[in-house]
């Protein structure tokens, strides 16, 4: 096998693992902050995004970046466990669209939801 190809594959695996580890660290830091969020059971996407801390959407974008389409089941379970069920469908659709892993779409959606509604506290 070509040594350059092996080196490229090694760097790619290291890159993916580094982002996945960063995502896990962010997940553990979120646990305390997310316990304080009180959302109605039928909360929609915008209501959920407004109540969600920025770290959560960054974590979702990191998952999408590191795992591409494989992030969909992880994001679904993570959002279910965090009580953010209003974001599950959007996140799964976003992770399944090819080529969007390099675009922080959930972070952009969070910014739009926050600033379009006049909520500017981060």
ChimeraX attribute file (.defattr): number of C-alpha atoms within 10 A of each C-alpha:
attribute: neighborCount
match mode: 1-to-1
recipient: residues
	/A:1	5
	/A:2	6
	/A:3	8
	/A:4	9
	/A:5	10
	/A:6	11
	/A:7	11
	/A:8	11
	/A:9	12
	/A:10	12
	/A:11	12
	/A:12	13
	/A:13	12
	/A:14	12
	/A:15	12
	/A:16	17
	/A:17	14
	/A:18	13
	/A:19	18
	/A:20	19
	/A:21	14
	/A:22	14
	/A:23	21
	/A:24	15
	/A:25	12
	/A:26	16
	/A:27	16
	/A:28	9
	/A:29	13
	/A:30	16
	/A:31	11
	/A:32	9
	/A:33	11
	/A:34	16
	/A:35	10
	/A:36	8
	/A:37	15
	/A:38	11
	/A:39	16
	/A:40	11
	/A:41	10
	/A:42	10
	/A:43	14
	/A:44	14
	/A:45	18
	/A:46	17
	/A:47	16
	/A:48	22
	/A:49	24
	/A:50	19
	/A:51	17
	/A:52	20
	/A:53	16
	/A:54	15
	/A:55	16
	/A:56	24
	/A:57	22
	/A:58	19
	/A:59	23
	/A:60	25
	/A:61	27
	/A:62	24
	/A:63	26
	/A:64	30
	/A:65	21
	/A:66	23
	/A:67	18
	/A:68	20
	/A:69	20
	/A:70	14
	/A:71	22
	/A:72	22
	/A:73	14
	/A:74	15
	/A:75	22
	/A:76	18
	/A:77	13
	/A:78	17
	/A:79	19
	/A:80	14
	/A:81	10
	/A:82	15
	/A:83	19
	/A:84	24
	/A:85	21
	/A:86	21
	/A:87	23
	/A:88	20
	/A:89	15
	/A:90	13
	/A:91	22
	/A:92	19
	/A:93	11
	/A:94	22
	/A:95	27
	/A:96	16
	/A:97	11
	/A:98	10
	/A:99	12
	/A:100	16
	/A:101	21
	/A:102	13
	/A:103	12
	/A:104	17
	/A:105	19
	/A:106	23
	/A:107	19
	/A:108	13
	/A:109	16
	/A:110	23
	/A:111	19
	/A:112	15
	/A:113	19
	/A:114	20
	/A:115	13
	/A:116	10
	/A:117	11
	/A:118	9
	/A:119	12
	/A:120	10
	/A:121	6
	/A:122	8
